[in-house]
Amino acid sequence: MDLYSGLPYWIAKNPMENYFNPLLTDITTDIVIIGTGITGSLVAHELCNAGISCIMVDRQSISSGSSIASTALLQYEIDTPLTELIEKIGEKNAAMAYAACSKSVDDIENVFKSIDYNPDFERVPSVFYASNRKGADLIEKEYAIRKKLDLPVKLLNKKELEEKYGIKARCALENNSSAQMDPYAGATHLINYHMEKHQLQVYTHTMVERCEEIPSGYLLVTNRSNIIQCKYVIIAAGFAAGRFLPEKVIQQTSLTATYAIISQPLDPKYLWHNRSLIWETNNPYLYIRTSNNRIIVGGENIEFKDPVLRDKLLRQKVNRLEKKFRKLYPNIPFVTEMAWCGTFSTSKNEFPFIGNQPGKERMFFALGYGGNGIIFSMIAAQIIKNKLLGISDEREKLFVKEVE
Ligand SMILES: Cc1cc2nc3c(=O)[nH]c(=O)nc-3n(C[C@H](O)[C@H](O)[C@H](O)COP(=O)(O)OP(=O)(O)OC[C@H]3O[C@@H](n4cnc5c(N)ncnc54)[C@H](O)[C@@H]3O)c2cc1C
């Protein structure tokens, strides 16, 4: 199943990775990571940094799954509003989840600083505006609870929102704790960095078809019938992870197709205050960011049924995204240069699936569900590293699902 179609901007912006190294023999190793997307690359980074060398396997070219299509807005707000999350898991846990996501933005920044590489990581404000009256009520409730829980947040009224960002809406939440990046540059650079340091081996164009448990770990069987014998396996296979997942987890997840367009470069005078991230209370929501002097607009999410239907809708979805953007910013001369669509997994409460199943201590899942999956990729990488090192991590209570 293809993970995206159209032309994701990151493929045009970056040279495409040509690394080609299929596995052609049987091998024995300690740790295997299945998947070289942003999640697998962050897991590999955390492990290599802790002195744990590992092997990555991908059925395609490096990082050419959902990560190459991602718009990569990095925000502490998960898709479930805090007020709603509190109803589901209680105030203490919901506050902890939001705080963990906020820290994750800093941690992603620090990962790239530590290898002295900047994948166009930029700190930008985030503006979450009320799409309608109901949205304004939500904004007010969210403001009150975020303030109470000491999360970074500011309430902008109608006048302030229009003066500062040129957006005509009842109100908005603003914070300065968000960021954006180039996810393809980030993931590929991390992998190349650790390969060059001989801490990491990568086998591409090698599909893991089966994963058999043995007393000392796992036997992974590839599409060429080669066997990888390992002590631990980490599943960072994104939304194609279904074949490795327990039935109960599959039942709690669904797939979402999302659409994105990028404009031709614009005169910077047209871009709004601090080139903030912009999104709204409507569900599905419109999401907007910039890259250089271009504007990226995403949204129009639908339940993913099959790639043919998803792709058939691309032209129609492009028109709708353009229309919505022009309604928000009628004076910005937005002309679409490229368009694409991609798929990601969603869980019922937008939470990731990180960690082990009971009795399967040697298999780890690193699956960051929802519209801000990259935030969870970082958290998964740290939790798994800590588990392997025997370090307790309080986020385990929230994100490590033990499925019977
Ligand atoms: C259009 C779009 C916009 C998005 N916007 C945002 C956003 O603004 N902010 C945000 O945080 N998130 C966003 N997301 C979600 C985010 O991109 C994903 O959560 C993230 O990219 C997932 O990364 P991953 O590494 O887990 O998965 P992937 O990038 O899909 O990588 C998984 C890899 O595993 C490999 N693989 C799968 N099965 C096997 C197998 N059996 N054997 C070998 N290899 C295998 C695949 O080939 C793939 O390379 C968006 C997603 C899309 C599609």
The ligand as an SDF file (V2000), in Angstrom:
LIG
                    3D

 53 58  0  0  0  0  0  0  0  0999 V2000
    0.2620   14.7710    4.9890 C   0  0  0  0  0  0  0  0  0  0  0  0
    0.6180   14.5100    6.4200 C   0  0  0  0  0  0  0  0  0  0  0  0
    0.7240   15.5820    7.2950 C   0  0  0  0  0  0  0  0  0  0  0  0
    1.1180   15.3600    8.6160 C   0  0  0  0  0  0  0  0  0  0  0  0
    1.3190   16.4470    9.4250 N   0  0  0  0  0  0  0  0  0  0  0  0
    1.8570   16.2670   10.6510 C   0  0  0  0  0  0  0  0  0  0  0  0
    2.2070   17.4010   11.4230 C   0  0  0  0  0  0  0  0  0  0  0  0
    1.9980   18.5410   11.0200 O   0  0  0  0  0  0  0  0  0  0  0  0
    2.8120   17.1860   12.6170 N   0  0  0  0  0  0  0  0  0  0  0  0
    3.0700   15.9150   13.0790 C   0  0  0  0  0  0  0  0  0  0  0  0
    3.6420   15.7780   14.1750 O   0  0  0  0  0  0  0  0  0  0  0  0
    2.7110   14.8130   12.3790 N   0  0  0  0  0  0  0  0  0  0  0  0
    2.1180   14.9730   11.1740 C   0  0  0  0  0  0  0  0  0  0  0  0
    1.7770   13.8810   10.4310 N   0  0  0  0  0  0  0  0  0  0  0  0
    1.9590   12.5460   11.0180 C   0  0  0  0  0  0  0  0  0  0  0  0
    3.4370   12.1850   10.9660 C   0  0  0  0  0  0  0  0  0  0  0  0
    3.9480   12.4850    9.7030 O   0  0  0  0  0  0  0  0  0  0  0  0
    3.6210   10.7170   11.2830 C   0  0  0  0  0  0  0  0  0  0  0  0
    3.2060   10.4810   12.6150 O   0  0  0  0  0  0  0  0  0  0  0  0
    5.0900   10.3160   11.1560 C   0  0  0  0  0  0  0  0  0  0  0  0
    5.6430   10.6880    9.9230 O   0  0  0  0  0  0  0  0  0  0  0  0
    5.2060    8.8230   11.3200 C   0  0  0  0  0  0  0  0  0  0  0  0
    6.5620    8.4960   11.1950 O   0  0  0  0  0  0  0  0  0  0  0  0
    7.0080    6.9920   11.2810 P   0  0  0  0  0  0  0  0  0  0  0  0
    8.4550    6.9830   11.1820 O   0  0  0  0  0  0  0  0  0  0  0  0
    6.3910    6.3850   12.4940 O   0  0  0  0  0  0  0  0  0  0  0  0
    6.2940    6.3070   10.0420 O   0  0  0  0  0  0  0  0  0  0  0  0
    6.7610    6.3090    8.5020 P   0  0  0  0  0  0  0  0  0  0  0  0
    7.3810    7.5780    8.1130 O   0  0  0  0  0  0  0  0  0  0  0  0
    5.6050    5.8220    7.7010 O   0  0  0  0  0  0  0  0  0  0  0  0
    7.9220    5.2150    8.4940 O   0  0  0  0  0  0  0  0  0  0  0  0
    7.6540    3.8390    8.6530 C   0  0  0  0  0  0  0  0  0  0  0  0
    8.6270    3.0820    7.7860 C   0  0  0  0  0  0  0  0  0  0  0  0
    8.4540    1.6910    8.0470 O   0  0  0  0  0  0  0  0  0  0  0  0
    8.6330    0.9890    6.8530 C   0  0  0  0  0  0  0  0  0  0  0  0
    7.9600   -0.3060    6.9890 N   0  0  0  0  0  0  0  0  0  0  0  0
    6.6530   -0.5150    7.2500 C   0  0  0  0  0  0  0  0  0  0  0  0
    6.4080   -1.8430    7.3340 N   0  0  0  0  0  0  0  0  0  0  0  0
    7.5870   -2.4660    7.1200 C   0  0  0  0  0  0  0  0  0  0  0  0
    7.9770   -3.8380    7.0780 C   0  0  0  0  0  0  0  0  0  0  0  0
    7.1020   -4.8230    7.2930 N   0  0  0  0  0  0  0  0  0  0  0  0
    9.2740   -4.1340    6.8270 N   0  0  0  0  0  0  0  0  0  0  0  0
   10.1820   -3.1530    6.6200 C   0  0  0  0  0  0  0  0  0  0  0  0
    9.8580   -1.8330    6.6500 N   0  0  0  0  0  0  0  0  0  0  0  0
    8.5830   -1.4940    6.8990 C   0  0  0  0  0  0  0  0  0  0  0  0
    8.0010    1.8870    5.8070 C   0  0  0  0  0  0  0  0  0  0  0  0
    8.5260    1.5990    4.5170 O   0  0  0  0  0  0  0  0  0  0  0  0
    8.3780    3.2760    6.2860 C   0  0  0  0  0  0  0  0  0  0  0  0
    9.5530    3.7740    5.6830 O   0  0  0  0  0  0  0  0  0  0  0  0
    1.3570   14.0440    9.1050 C   0  0  0  0  0  0  0  0  0  0  0  0
    1.2260   12.9540    8.2290 C   0  0  0  0  0  0  0  0  0  0  0  0
    0.8690   13.1720    6.9040 C   0  0  0  0  0  0  0  0  0  0  0  0
    0.7710   11.9910    5.9810 C   0  0  0  0  0  0  0  0  0  0  0  0
  1  2  1  0
  2  3  1  0
  2 52  2  0
  3  4  2  0
  4  5  1  0
  4 50  1  0
  5  6  2  0
  6  7  1  0
  6 13  1  0
  7  8  2  0
  7  9  1  0
  9 10  1  0
 10 11  2  0
 10 12  1  0
 12 13  2  0
 13 14  1  0
 14 15  1  0
 14 50  1  0
 15 16  1  0
 16 17  1  0
 16 18  1  0
 18 19  1  0
 18 20  1  0
 20 21  1  0
 20 22  1  0
 22 23  1  0
 23 24  1  0
 24 25  2  0
 24 26  1  0
 24 27  1  0
 27 28  1  0
 28 29  2  0
 28 30  1  0
 28 31  1  0
 31 32  1  0
 32 33  1  0
 33 34  1  0
 33 48  1  0
 34 35  1  0
 35 36  1  0
 35 46  1  0
 36 37  1  0
 36 45  1  0
 37 38  2  0
 38 39  1  0
 39 40  1  0
 39 45  2  0
 40 41  1  0
 40 42  2  0
 42 43  1  0
 43 44  2  0
 44 45  1  0
 46 47  1  0
 46 48  1  0
 48 49  1  0
 50 51  2  0
 51 52  1  0
 52 53  1  0
M  END
$$$$
